[in-house]
Amino acid sequence: MVTNLPAKAKAIWAKAMMAKDPEEKLELLKQFYSSFPKHKATERLEVQIKRQIKKLEEEIENKKKKHGKALNIWNVKKEGDIQVTVLGTFNDVLEFFEKIIGLKIDQFEVYTRPQIGTLKIDSILLQVLLCPFDESIGEGKQKKFSNLLYNADLFLIILPSTNYVTYFNKLISWLEQNNIILNVKRKEVKIERTSEGGIRVVGKSMFITEEEIKNFLREYNIFNCIVKVSIETTLEDLEAVIFGQISKPAILLCNNIEQEEEIKKYYAEVYNLNRFFKEKNLLKKILEILGIIRVYTRRKDGIVAERPLLIEKGKTVIDIAKIIHNEMAKNFQYAKLNRNGEELKVGKYFILEDGDIVEIRSR
């Protein structure tokens, strides 16, 4: 249910989001927490704000200790094309890294620094992070691993062979404690702030109208943004994103058909661990879930780039031209496109598909 916060609380929240100074932001978050009534509808919000306050307090303290040079080694920046965080029991994630990534890991080093591997599939570089979720680890060490969740494009979750439903539910709870929910596509919602242009709604929900979305955002002093919704998005989902909840897609890997069928009751993207990798379809499934396609560029001499450009599904030829160079887009004439061996001459708004080879011609 929606929290129905008083106007005063919403105004304080808007100020907190605009604050640049960490100490000012911290004070405003504390004021915000004190400004709204505590009841069942605000339980999740209370947890979210408490965690944001605690995290900000830790960041401020670290900066003071290190004279403004705080460095969190567990906050791993994305390198390569796609960052994947692998979650599972301690033994399962270590076995995955050794078998799939080809990286032998010392168990002691797992606790001292992030374990990062790379996996190259069809010229696409995956940066893979090891993130065990295991009750044997202990709360303090588990907290370190939570830093590996936020920059990931996608989670790869390995379910244990036994007690897998209980494990999955505990994992969901841990993610929610860290303000992260697994993204079921039909409930996807994103808010991208812009400097101008008003509120633009992309997509359509069966539960809320475009006008309701705009009015709700304005209550939180959000007047310029692109908000993306899907068929089952609710105002509660929208509010959760406003308060910092992060949505992440995931692939769940099971050990057998029984697990697949049981877990599919809770989550759609479930696959058999052994069959999944025998078919070598990991990259294909990741791109599909992320809504990304591969497009290869070709020079006038016929040489095709070894590595493709990764773009959102639905993008057009002119979007590729803009990525290459603004002048190429400005002076665009036409493009030669090879799709499944067939050569086509296309215009700037031709919609691209995965595997297309494009040669841009400009004046």
N, C-alpha and C positions, 0 to 999 in steps of 0.2 A: 504494500500500500504506500501511497505518496505521503511524505512526512507532514505536509501542510504547515510549514514553518511560518512564524510571524514575519511581517514585513521588516521589522528591525533586524532580525537574524539574517534575512536574505541580503540586507544592505551591508551588514558587517562582513558577510561572506564575499560579496563583490569587492569590498575594499581589500580583503585578505588576498584575493586572487590577483589584484593589481599591484600589491606591495612587492618591491624589489629587494628591500633590505630584509635579510633573514630574521633579525630580531623583531622588526616591526611586524613581519608576517606571523611570527610565533605569537606575539601579543594579541594580534587580531584573531588568530585561530582559537586562542584561549577565551577571548571575549565571545566569539561565535559559539563555542561549546556551552558557555554559561547562558546564552541568550535564548535557547529554545527549550521547551518542556520535554521531559524524558518520559516516553511511553513506548508501547509496543511498536508503533510505526517508526520510531526513531532509533530502535535498537541497533540496526546495522550502521546507521549514520554515526552513532556514538562511538562504535568500534573504529570506524574509518577515521574520524577526527582525532581520537586518542592516538592512533598509530601515526597519523601525520604530525601531531604535536611531538610525540616521542622521537620520531625520526629527525625532525627539525632541531630539536634540543641536542641530539647526538651530533648532528652536523656542525652546529654552532660550537659545541664543546670541543670537537676534534680540531676545528679551525683555530681555536684559542690555544690548544696544546701545541699545535704545529705551526703557529704564527701565520695562519692564513694559507698554509700549503697542505691542506688535508688531501689525502689520497686513499681512496677506497679501492684496493686491488680486486675486490669482489664485484665491483661494478664494471663488467667487461663490455667495452665498446664493440659495436658490430664491425667486423672486418669480413671481406669476401662479399658474396652476393646475398646470402640468407643466413641468419643466425637461428640455430635450433638448440633448444635446451632439452636434454634427455633426463627424464625423471623416472625413478623406480627405486626398489630396495638397493641397499649398498652393493650387494653381490651382483644384482642384475645389471646395474649401470656399469660396473667395472667389467663384467663379461661382455656387455655390448661394445664398450670401447675397444676391448681387445679383439673381439671377433669381427666387428664391422668397420671400425675406424683403423684397426691395426696398430693400436697404441697400448703398450703394456704400462700400467700405472702402479706405482708404489702406494699402498693403502695409506701410509702415514702422510704422504704429500697431498692426498685428497683434502685433508683438514687444514693444510697450511697455505695453500694457494689454489686458485681456480685451475681445473684441468680442462684444457682446450684442445680439441682435435679438428682436423679438416677432412672433408670428404668431397672429392671431385667427381661429379657425374655429368657426362655430356658437356664438358667445359663450364659447368656451373659449380662454383665453389661454396660449399656449405661449411660454416663455422659451427662446430658442435661443442656444446658445453655439458659437462658432467654435473648433474645435480641430484644426489641421492636424497630420497625422502624415506626416512627409516626411524622408527621409535628408538632404536638402539643408539642413535647418534647423540641425543641430548639436545635440550632446547637452545643452549647458547650456540652450538655448532650449526644446528639446523637454521638458526637465524642468519648466519653468514651465507648459507646457500640460497636464502631467499633473494639475495641481491642479484642472483643469476637469472631471475625470472623476468625482470622488467624490460630488458632490451631485446628479448627474444622475439623473432617473427612468429615462431610456432613452437609448441611443446610436443615432444615425442615421449609418450608415457608407456613404460613397460610394466604390465601387470604381473604380480607374482603368481606362481602356479596354484597356491592355496590361499584361502581367505581373501580372494581378490575383490569381492564386492565391498567388504569391510575396509580393505586397503584403499580402494577407490574413493569411498565416502570420506575417509580420513584425509586423503589428499585434497579432495574438493574443499573440505573445511579449512585445511591449512592455507590453500590458495586464497580463499575468501578472507581469512585473517590478514592476509597480505594485500587485500584490496584487489584481488584478481579473480575473475570468473572465466570458466571455459566458455568459449564462444560457440553457441549453437547458431548457425547462420541465420535462421529465421528470426532471431531476436537481436540481430546486430544493430548497434547504434554508435555513431561517432559524431563528435563535435569538433570542427576545425575552425579556430578563431581566425577572423580576417580583419583588416584595418578599415574596410568600407564595404559597401554593397548590400547592407542589410542582412536579413536572415533568409538564406536559401535552403529549401528542403529538397533533398534528393531521396527518392523512394516514396513508398506509401504504406501506411499502417492500417490494419483493419480495426484498430482500437482508438486511435486518435487522429483528428483531422490536422491538416497543415496549419490552420489558424490556431488551433489549441496548442500545437508545438511552439509556434511563434510567441504566443501570449505567455506560455510557461517560461520560455527562455528570457523574455523581457522582464519577468518578475525577479530574475537573478541578475539584472542589468547586463544581459548578453544581447547586444543589438546588431552585431556584425559577425556572421559565421556561416559555415556550410554544415548543415546537420544531415547526416545520412541515416535513414531508418529503413527497416524492413517490415515484412508483413505482420509480425507479431510484436513489434515494439510497443511498449506502454509508457505512460508518463513516469512510472516508477523506474523503468530502465533508463529513461532520459535523465532523471534526477540523480541516479547512481553515478552516471558518467560525469555530471556536473560536479559531484563531490569527489571526483578522483578515482572512481572505480575503473579498472583496466580490463578490457576483454581480450582474451588470447585464444586463438584456435589451437586444436590439439589433434594428434593422431594417437589412438590407443592400440597397443600391440598385445595380443593375447597368445596363449600357448596352444589352445585347441578350439574346436568348434563349439563345445559347451560354453566356454568362456565368452566367445564371440556373441552367441545368442543371448546370454544372460546380461552382458554389459550393454548390448544394443538397446536394452530397455531404458538405459540411462543416457546413452550418448551414441550418436550416429556413426562417427568415423572410427570404426573398430575393425581390425584386421588380424589375421593369423600371423604370428611372428615369423615362423619359418617360411610359409608360402609367400609372405609379403616380400621378403628379400630375395627369394629364389626368382621371383618374377622381375626383379630389379625395377620396381615401379615406385620407389620411394620419392624420387624427384618429381615424377609426374603427379603423384598424389599431393605433394607439398604445394606445387604450383597451382593445382586445381583448387585446393582449399584457400590459398592466399589470393586467388583470383588474378594470377599472373600468367602471362604468356611469354614465349621466347621469340624474338624477331632478330634475324640476322641481316646485317647491312652488306651491300655489295658495291665495290668500286666500279668505275667505268671500264677498267681493264678486265673485269670479270672475277676478280679475287673477292671471295666471301670471307668476312671476318670470322675468326675462329670462335670467339666468344660472342654470344648473342646479347642483345639488350633485353632486360627484363622490364616489361611494362604491364599496366593494368589491362585486364581483358576489356574489350570495347573501345580501346584507343584506335586512332586512325593514322593514316600515312603522314599527315601534317604534324602529328605529335612526335613522330620519329624524326622528322626534319628539324623540329625545334630542339630536340635533344642533341642532335649532331651540331647544329649551329643556327643561331637566330637569323643570320643572313640567308642561309639556305632555305629556311622557312619563308622568309620575306619574299625571296625571288623564285619560289617554287613554280614549276611548270607542270610536271607530271612525274610519275614514278613507274619504273618497271618492277613487276612483282612476280616472283616464282612461287607457286603454291602446288605442292605435290607434283613437281615436274612440269606444270603448265605455266607458260609465260603469259603475263597479262600486262596491259597498259592501264594504269588506274589514276584517279584524281586524288586530291588532297584529303577528302573525307571518306575514302575507302576504308572500311573496318578491317583490321588485321586479325589474323588467327595464329595460333601457336605453330612455329616452324616456318613461317613466311620468310622469304628472302627479298629484301627491298633495295632497289637502286634509285636514289633520288636524282632527278634532273631539274636543274634550276637555271635561271638566266645568267 
